[in-house]
Amino acid sequence: MSIYNYIQNEKNIKNQIKMNRVYSYIAGLFDGEGCITLFYRKDKGKQAKAPTPWVSLGNTDYNLIRFLQNTFNGYVFHEKKKEENWNDMWYWKLTNIDNVISFLEKIYPYLKHQDKQEKARLIIEDYKFRVKKGATVTKEDIKNNREFYNEFYANRKSYN
């Protein structure tokens, strides 16, 4: 191995260690303030045939929320304080399925909240294989989609 390759390898290892610390930190925030959910979007006034997963996290620290957006994509929205002694809230939401799975894969090893671990596992391992979308969805597919949705919420220990 050349010295250049060795140095590049060392930089990659250091970057991976740094990112693992970031993912661990985000997982801790997500355990406390994050949400993993499935919902049925309305499409042209009709309920969708398949549930869509999304993740979100709210915080009063705008820079943290922007960091999530810059690192994982998604979008940010603002909620003005509702009470005089409260702070404004910022929310980050991720709804693109590939981005949701990528995000959950990165924080999954560090999640401690059992309900969130199970929801993340279902999205990472099962969603793309079990949920059918698109114009060719059959009644059986719709039934299976509903079963996945019900399983996702079956052992719910919290609202997140």
N, C-alpha and C positions, 0 to 999 in steps of 0.2 A: 504494500500500500504506500502510495506516495505521501509526502508530508502534506500536500494540498488536500488530498482525500481524507487524511487523518484529521486535519483542522476542520474541514467541512463536516465530517462525521461528529466531531466534538461539538460544533456549533448546533447541529441538528439535535443532538442529545440534550444540550442545555436548553434549546428552544422547547423541546418536548417536555422537559421537566417544568419549565416556566408555565407552559400551557396547562399541564396537569394541575398545577397549583391554582391557576385561574379557574379551571373547570370544577375543582374541589370547592373553591370559594363560592362560585355561582350555584353549585348544588346545595350548599348550606343556605344561601339566600332563598333558593327555590323551595327547599324543604319548608321554610317558614312562611314565605310570601308568594310562592308560585302556584300556578294552577295548570293542570293537564286535564283537558276535557274533550269530549266528542259532542258535536251538535249537528243537527240536520238543518242545513241552509235552505231557505226558501228560494226557489228558482222560478221566476216569472209567476209568482203567486202560489206556486205548488211546492209542497214539501219535497225536498230532495230524496232520491232513492237510496242514498248512502250517507252515513255520518262522516263528518270531516273532523279530524283532530286538530287541536291548536293548543299552544302553550302561552301563558302570559305571566307577567310579574309586575307588581306595582311597588313604587317606592317614592319617597319625597326627594331623593337625590337624582336630579336631572342628568348629571354626568354619568352615573351608573346606568341609567336607562339608555342613554345614547351609546354607551359602551356596548351594551347588549345588542342594540340595533347594528352598530358598526361591525361587531364580531360575528353575529349570527343572522343578520338581515331582519326582516319583519318591519313593523312600523310602531311609531310612538304616538300616544295621544295624552293630552293634558286635562286634568280635572281641577278646577279652581276649588280652593278650600271651602268647605261647607259651614264651618263654624269659625268664629273669630280666633280661637286659640289653636286651630288646626293649621297644617301646612298644605300647600298645593301638592297634588299627587301627579305623578307621571307613570304611565303604563306602557309596557312593551308587549306586543302581541306578535306571535308567529303563527301563520296559518298555511303556508305552503308545505305540503306533506313531506317533500324531500328535505326541506329545511327543518321541519319539526323532528323528523327521524334523526337527522344529523346532530341536532342539538341534544336530543335525549340520549343518543349514543355516547356523546362526550361527557355528560354529567351523570349518567346512570351508575357508573362504578362508585360514585361518591354520595349518592342519595341515601339517606337514613330513614326517612318517613316511609313506612311499609306500604301504605296505600299508594303513594306516589311511585314507589319502586314498581309495584304491580302494574299500575297504569302505564308507566314508561315501558315496561317489559312487553305488555300487550301491543302497544303501538309499534315498538321496534321490531318485535318478532312476528307478530300476527297480522297487523293491519293490511299490508299490501297483498298478503296471500288469502285473506279471508273476506275482505270487503271488495265487492264488485261495483264499478262505476261505469258510466257511459251510456250510449244509446242502446246497447244490446243487453241491458240488464233485464233478467227474467223475473217473474214473480218469486221463484225459488231463491234467486240472488237477493231480492229485497227481504225475504224472510230470513236468510242467513245474515244479512247486514244487520237486521234488527236483533238477531240473537247475539251477534258480536257486541252491539251497543248495550244490550241488557247485561251481558257478561262483564263488560267494562265497568258498569255501575253496580253489579250484584253485591259485592262485599264492601261497599263504600263505608269507610270509617269516618270520612270528613267530606266537606263540600269541595275540596280541592283534590 
